[in-house]
């Protein structure tokens, strides 16, 4: 039985403090998998004894046993599709997909830090609030974001293309940094302070994306990372990072949470740039009508 299912089964018998700890276990498994009893207790606003007591109530031989179970679940999530496809198929595929994907969207958007979200929207709108402290960051605050480049791994390229295309309809100077490593290197060659690079990738991470993001950060660009774990190498290098729930109902990771997060960021940019974005969309619509390239 999954840890979350064990929590659900024992929920009626948990004290309020134990429920807070259980919420941390369910909502932030990385904190449990790689933290300590004290870390989990602090996140939950409870005592270490409560963490240990919850572990026992859930049927584990202490916190270490609970931690091992959470780590195993994370490891299963990261196994390649070639292994996951060998799992027995669920009986109700549509029902399973609905439940899993609704859970992905809820976990992703509910887990977003509002301050980080506002910062990312500012960066993507061209009104960056820099990382703070250095003269380089101060320059970025004054100048705003000159270019927005969108960089992704192969599996996330569809979301990256959609995000870049729709962002470019809200503001100018948006570039999809895809294609060969030669092209990506050329696009990033003159990136610098004032620019923002959106990086989208899930484990197992594309080394070329990690390398390109690292070069952009070294040159002073702000990084906005959309990834699958707070421990992702993209998250550790980012100015602002967001973690999506990517549990798949089948053999592949789900990108639905990432898409919901991308849509939320675009909605924030549209609201922040309402006047200029409206003018830009009006010009695009006029151009499309004039050329009759679209039809109902």
C-alpha positions in Angstrom: 0.0 0.0 0.0 1.3 3.5 -0.9 2.1 5.8 2.0 -0.7 8.2 0.9 -3.2 5.3 1.0 -2.0 4.4 4.5 -2.5 8.0 5.6 -6.0 8.0 4.2 -6.8 4.7 6.0 -5.7 5.9 9.4 -6.8 9.6 9.0 -9.9 9.3 11.3 -7.7 8.2 14.2 -5.0 10.9 13.8 -4.7 13.8 16.2 -4.6 17.3 14.8 -0.8 17.5 15.2 -0.4 14.1 13.5 -2.6 15.3 10.7 -0.2 18.2 10.1 2.7 15.8 9.9 0.7 13.5 7.6 0.1 16.5 5.3 3.8 17.1 5.0 4.4 13.4 4.2 1.7 13.5 1.5 2.4 16.9 0.0 6.2 17.2 0.3 7.6 13.6 0.0 11.1 15.0 -0.9 11.2 16.7 2.6 10.6 13.3 4.2 12.8 11.3 1.9 15.8 13.5 2.4 15.1 15.2 5.7 15.3 14.4 9.4 12.7 14.0 12.1 13.4 17.5 13.1 13.0 18.8 9.6 9.6 17.2 9.1 8.5 18.3 12.6 9.5 21.9 11.8 7.6 21.9 8.5 4.5 20.6 10.2 4.7 22.8 13.3 4.8 19.7 15.5 7.2 17.9 17.7 9.7 15.2 16.8 7.8 12.8 19.0 4.6 13.4 16.9 6.5 12.5 13.8 7.7 9.2 15.3 4.3 8.5 16.7 2.6 9.0 13.3 5.2 6.7 11.7 4.1 4.0 14.2 0.4 4.6 13.6 0.9 4.2 9.9 2.4 0.8 10.5 6.1 1.6 10.2 8.9 0.7 12.5 9.8 4.3 13.2 10.7 7.3 11.0 13.5 5.5 9.2 11.1 2.9 8.0 8.6 5.5 6.8 11.4 7.4 5.1 12.5 4.3 3.3 9.0 3.7 2.0 8.8 7.3 0.7 12.1 7.0 -1.0 11.0 3.8 -2.7 7.9 5.5 -4.0 10.0 8.4 -5.3 12.4 5.9 -7.0 9.4 4.1 -8.6 8.2 7.4 -10.0 11.6 8.0 -11.6 11.9 4.6 -13.2 12.0 4.6 -17.0 8.9 4.0 -19.1 10.3 0.7 -20.3 9.9 -0.6 -16.7 6.7 1.1 -15.8 4.8 -0.3 -18.8 5.3 -3.8 -17.3 3.0 -2.9 -14.4 -0.5 -4.4 -14.5 -2.8 -2.0 -16.3 -5.6 -0.4 -14.3 -9.0 -1.8 -14.9 -10.7 1.6 -15.4 -8.2 3.5 -17.6 -10.2 6.6 -18.0 -11.2 6.8 -14.3 -7.6 6.3 -13.3 -6.3 8.9 -15.7 -9.0 11.4 -14.5 -8.0 10.9 -10.8 -4.3 11.0 -11.4 -4.3 14.0 -13.6 -6.7 16.0 -11.4 -4.3 15.2 -8.6 -1.3 16.4 -10.6 -3.0 19.7 -11.3 -4.1 20.2 -7.8 -0.7 19.2 -6.2 1.2 21.4 -8.7 -0.8 24.6 -8.3 -1.5 24.3 -4.6 2.2 23.9 -4.0 3.2 27.1 -5.7 4.7 29.8 -3.5 2.8 33.0 -4.2 5.8 35.2 -3.8 7.9 33.1 -6.2 5.0 33.1 -8.7 4.8 37.0 -8.6 8.5 37.2 -9.1 8.4 34.8 -12.1 5.5 36.8 -13.6 7.5 40.0 -13.2 10.5 38.4 -14.9 8.5 37.0 -17.8 6.7 40.4 -18.2 10.0 42.3 -18.6 9.8 43.9 -15.2 12.2 41.8 -13.3 12.8 42.0 -9.6 16.4 40.7 -9.5 18.0 38.2 -7.3 19.1 41.0 -5.1 22.4 42.1 -3.6 24.8 42.5 -6.5 25.2 45.4 -8.9 24.4 43.0 -11.7 21.1 42.2 -10.1 20.4 45.9 -9.5 20.9 46.5 -13.2 18.4 43.9 -14.1 15.9 45.5 -11.8 16.2 48.8 -13.5 16.3 47.5 -17.1 13.7 44.6 -16.8 13.9 41.5 -19.0 15.0 42.3 -22.5 14.6 38.8 -23.9 12.8 35.7 -22.8 14.3 32.4 -24.0 12.5 29.1 -23.5 14.7 26.0 -23.2 13.5 22.5 -22.6 14.4 18.8 -22.7 13.1 16.7 -25.5 10.1 15.2 -23.6 8.9 18.7 -22.6 9.4 20.3 -26.0 5.7 20.5 -26.8 4.9 22.5 -23.7 8.0 24.7 -24.3 6.8 25.4 -27.9 3.3 26.3 -26.7 4.5 28.4 -23.9 7.0 30.4 -26.0 4.4 30.9 -28.8 1.7 32.2 -26.4 4.2 34.3 -24.4 5.3 35.9 -27.7 1.7 37.0 -28.3 1.8 38.9 -25.0 5.2 40.5 -25.3 8.1 40.9 -27.8 11.5 39.3 -27.8 10.5 35.8 -27.0 12.7 33.0 -28.4 12.2 29.2 -28.4 15.8 28.0 -27.8 15.3 24.6 -29.4 16.9 22.6 -32.1 20.6 21.6 -32.3 23.1 22.3 -29.6 24.8 24.6 -32.1 21.7 26.7 -32.5 21.1 26.8 -28.7 24.7 27.8 -28.1 24.3 30.6 -30.7 21.1 31.9 -29.1 22.6 31.9 -25.7 25.9 33.4 -26.7 24.9 37.0 -26.0 22.4 36.3 -23.2 23.1 38.4 -20.1 21.6 40.5 -17.2 18.1 41.6 -18.1 17.3 38.4 -19.9 15.2 35.6 -18.5 15.6 31.9 -19.5 12.7 29.6 -18.8 13.9 26.0 -18.4 11.5 23.0 -18.5 12.7 19.5 -17.9 12.0 16.4 -15.9 14.1 13.5 -14.6 16.0 12.0 -16.2 17.3 15.4 -17.1 18.7 16.4 -20.5 22.4 17.2 -19.9 22.4 19.7 -22.8 19.6 21.6 -21.1 21.5 21.6 -17.7 24.7 22.8 -19.4 22.9 25.6 -21.3 21.0 26.8 -18.2 24.3 26.9 -16.3 25.9 29.0 -19.0 23.0 31.4 -19.0 23.2 31.8 -15.2 26.9 32.4 -15.4 26.2 35.2 -17.8 23.8 36.9 -15.4 20.5 35.8 -16.9 17.6 35.1 -14.5 16.4 31.4 -14.6 12.8 30.4 -14.2 12.7 26.6 -13.8 9.7 24.3 -14.3 10.7 20.9 -13.1 9.7 17.9 -11.0 11.6 18.2 -7.8 13.0 20.8 -5.4 16.2 18.6 -5.7 16.3 19.0 -9.5 19.6 20.4 -10.8 17.5 23.0 -12.6 15.8 24.1 -9.4 19.2 24.5 -7.5 20.5 26.9 -10.2 17.3 28.9 -10.7 16.3 32.4 -9.7 12.7 31.1 -9.3 11.7 27.4 -9.5 8.4 25.5 -9.5 7.8 21.8 -8.9 5.1 20.0 -10.9 3.5 16.7 -9.9 4.3 14.3 -12.7 2.7 11.1 -11.6 1.6 9.2 -14.7 -1.4 6.9 -14.9 0.6 4.8 -17.4 4.3 4.2 -18.2 5.1 7.8 -18.9 5.5 10.9 -16.7 2.5 13.2 -16.9 3.1 16.7 -18.3 -0.4 17.9 -17.3 0.8 19.6 -14.1 3.6 21.4 -16.1 1.0 22.6 -18.6 -1.3 23.9 -15.9 1.7 25.7 -14.3 2.7 27.2 -17.7 -0.9 28.4 -18.3 -1.0 30.0 -14.9 2.2 31.9 -15.6 0.8 33.1 -19.0 -2.3 34.2 -17.2 -0.3 36.2 -14.8 1.8 37.9 -17.5 -1.4 38.7 -19.4 -2.9 40.4 -16.3 0.3 42.3 -15.6 0.7 43.5 -19.2 -3.0 44.0 -19.9 -2.7 47.2 -21.9 0.3 46.4 -24.0 -0.7 42.7 -24.4 -4.2 43.8 -25.5 -2.7 46.1 -28.2 -0.3 43.3 -29.3 -3.1 40.7 -29.6 -5.3 43.2 -31.5 -2.4 43.7 -34.0 -2.0 40.0 -34.4 -5.7 39.4 -34.9 -5.8 42.2 -37.5 -2.8 40.6 -39.4 -4.5 37.2 -39.3 -7.7 38.6 -40.7 -6.0 40.6 -43.4 -4.1 37.5 -44.6 -7.1 35.1 -44.1 -4.7 32.5 -42.7 -7.2 31.2 -40.1 -10.7 30.0 -40.6 -13.6 29.1 -38.2 
